[in-house]
Amino acid sequence: MNIDVDEDIKYMFTLRFIPTPNHDIGEVYKPNRPPKPKASIGLSSGIDSHYLLHIIKSNPIFTNTDLQGICIDFKDSRGPKESDVAQQLADAYRIKLKKIVIDNPLKDLETLISVVKEPRYNLYQYYLYKESRDLLVTGDGADEFYLGYTFRYKKYLDHVYETNNWLDKVKLYLTCHENDWVKDQTKIFNKKFKWDLIYNYLRQYFVDLPEYGPASEDEELYRLGPVIAADMHNKLRFDFKPCNAKLAEYCNIDLVTPFIYPTTYIPLLTEMSNAEKYDYEENIGKIPLRKVVGRMDTIKRGFGFDLVGFWLRKGYDMFLKNINKDSFCWEYINKEWFIEHCDSKNIRYVNKFLQIYALEMYLKQLPEIQASEPIEIEVETDK
């Protein structure tokens, strides 16, 4: 396997994914796994899991399935506990709820990086999989397929009319992902970083307006096509799907993701226009799912922790304990940049600090990771 570490790091530290041609997500995601006598569902306070729970409990095929909800709470929470609403949902649908409280989401990071073979820290879904029964249903893909990233869409649509230039649209798209990079991004790396690397990669989505699904009569929402395509073909394809598949395989569970692969027993609506999924004026997404469960609240919910709170409480000390002046990460990361910003409480910078921590865990294992990858050999055949 030929790994361009320097370029991969620049992608990861700017877009939070590494574009890998022909990314294999393995055999974990299978569309028609039959229901099992005992199954789990990842249950947060969000719309996705509420919808899936409603569909499952309304389907007679699950009558004999002992379904258990699993919810994650973090000690460093960004708001009300997920389990408060999840418990209400579990009670309403008469299932048991298993609550997991995570004090340190990076506790097993070194092991998990050896599983996913990438320098990333957002692998805490492992704790959901670890506690699951043999089959786990999750809402992966709902945001991409049913337009749940409303904060992104609103900002893009508010400004996209100001330009017809693909480069300006790419830059606008990146401002909608501003937590993934920092203003002095070019100073993070030891080797020269040019934004052209990122612009040219994303160009394919913004040169021609892609038709993503049926065209909407609403031209304004039709303009969301490039954003939807870029999200779906990048973060979903290169981050969520492969990492979740590898973690599920590591935990020896079957992962059912109906929003990505609709099943014979959890069918989902398709061929819908953007206007049927997202209301620009109200800035509400996932409208078809909301109509089914009768919820129109606009707060973005789901599993996640307060990065700044965790960094101040525990992350900074972990960083200092595991990274010193001779650590591997400084071969690629500008140490002076970190020293300049290490006291920052800005979430964008804290995100970079945690990425540096993950990078160090990755680089320590890089020889083993490279050695574990299959070697492709060209075999000459008789013609």
Secondary structure, DSSP 8 states (H G I E B T S, - for coil): ----HHHHHHHHHHHSS---TT---TTSB-TT----SEEEEE--SSHHHHHHHHHHHH-GGGTT-EEEEEEEEESS-SSS-HHHHHHHHHHHTT-EEEEEEES-TTTTHHHHHHHH-SS----TTHHHHHT--SEEE--TTHHHHTT--HHHHHHHHHHGGG---HHHHHHHHHHTTGGGS-TTGGGSBSS---THHHHHHHHHHHSS----SS--S-HHHHTTHHHHHHHIIIIIIIIIHHHHHHHHHHTT-EEE-TTTS--SSS----S--HHHH-BTTTTB--HHHHHHHT-------SS---HHHHIIIIIHHHHHHH--TT-GGGGTB-HHHHHHHTT---HHHHHHHHHHHHHHHHHHHHHHHHHHS----------
